[in-house]
């Protein structure tokens, strides 16, 4: 496990999971939102994003969190491990609501209020974006895939990873 992507609906907790995984594995983490967006919420071109991703993916190890369906296949191809936070819509919406007004390291701005367009995107994620993700996962079904269907699954994985790290240090 050296080249890792973390995907799932906005609000699932990809960035929090990725931070912990980065800490436990000592693998550098890159957030798609930080690669793509500026503080004023404008963004770079698709071509520039692909260049940035390629610059990262030539390295021996990395973790990249985020969906960005237009570059997902590129990242899946280069990864050896995929973590998919496949949570119910309600869980993701609560995740989004809980982070309003909080400074985060995975985006270059603070969400001061709930964005209704973004909320609609999350509400439609399972019917519009998830089928595209599932199709790519099927196409690359030889990749190591960890699919978590609830936060407890994710927390159990992180706990077991922490336990293994602690045992290897003693």
N, C-alpha and C positions, 0 to 999 in steps of 0.2 A: 504494500500500500504506500505508493509514493506520489502518484498523480491522481488527485482526488477532486471530484466536483460534488457540490451539495446543491440539490435542487428541491423545489416544492413551491407551493403557493406563497405569495407575499403574506406575511404574518405568521407563517408556520414556525419561525424561529431558526431559519437557516444560518443567519449571522451569529447568533448566540452559540448554536451547535458548532459552527465552523471555528469560532474563537477557541472554544474548549478543545476541539479536536486538534487545532494548531498547537495549543499549549501541550497537549498530551503526546503529540507526535514530533514536536519541534520542527514542523513543516510550515513554511511561510504561507500566509493567507492573503488572498486577493479578493476584494469584494467587487462584483460586476458593477454595482451602482457607482462606486468610486472611480472605476476605470472609464465609465461611460459619461457620467454627469459632472457638471460644474456646480459651484455653490448656488448660482442663480437658477438652477434646474434646467439650464440649456444643456446640450450634449454634443459630443463629438460625432463625426460621421461614422457610418457602419465600417467603412474601409479602415479608418483610424483605429476603431475598436478591434477589428481583426488583427491589425498590426500589433497592437498592444498585447492581445492574447497570444499571438505567435511568439512575441518576445518573452513572455512568461513561460509558455509551454515548451520551449527548447531546454529549460532547466530540468535537472534530474528529479526535483520534488516541487510540489506546489499543491495548494488547496485553492479552488476558485468557487465562491458561493454566488448563486444567482441563476435565474432562468434565462432571460434574454433568448427567446426561442430562435432568433435569427442566427445565433452563434452556438446553439446548444449541440448540434451534431459535431461541429468542429471540436468542442471541448470533450464530448463523449468519446470521439475517435482517439484523442490523445490521452485520455484518462485510463487508469487501471482500476479505479474504484469509484463507484457512484453511491452517494447517500441521497435517498429520496424521502423527503418528509411529506408523506401522502396523507394529510390530515383532513378531517371534515371542514367544510366551509365555515361553520360557526366558530371553530377553534381558531382559524386564521383571522377571522374578523375580530375576535376578541384580542388576538395578538396585535393587530393593527391599532385597535382602540387604545390598548395599554401603552403604546409607545408615543402617542401624540404628546408633544411638548417636551420630549426627552432628547438630549444630545446623544447621538450615536456615532460610532466610528465607521459604520458601513455605508453611510450616505453623507454627502458634503453639505447638508443643510439640516435644520430642525423643522419637523412637521408641526406647525402651530395649530393646525386644525385638521379634522378628518376631510380628506379629499373625496368628494362624491364619485368622481369618475374612477378613481383608484378603487374605491369600495365596490363599484359596479364590476370592475375588472376581476376583483377577488370573488365576487358572487358568481361570476361566469367562468371562473378558472376550471372547475371540474368538467364543464361541458365543452369549453372552447379550447383551452390550452392543454389540459391533461391528455386528451386523445393524441395530440401531437407528441407529447412526451412519451406516452405509452408506445406509440409507433416506433420512435427512436430506440427506446429500451428493448423492444422486441428485435429490431434490426441488429442491435449490438448486445444480444443476449449472452454473449460469452464474457462480458465484463462482470467484475465482481459488483453485485448490487445489494445494498442494504436498504430495505424499504421499511420505514417506520410508519405505522398507521395511527399512532397516538404518542403523546409526549412521554408516557411511561416507557414505551419501547425504546425511545431515544435515550431516556435517562438510564435505563438498564444497560444499554450499550456503553454509555459513558462511564457508568459505575464499574462495569467489568474491565474497561480499558484502564481506568484509574487503579483498580486492584492489580492488574497485570503489571503496570508500571511500578507500583509500590513493591511488588514481589521481586521484580527484576533488580531493584535498587538495594534490596536487603540481602 
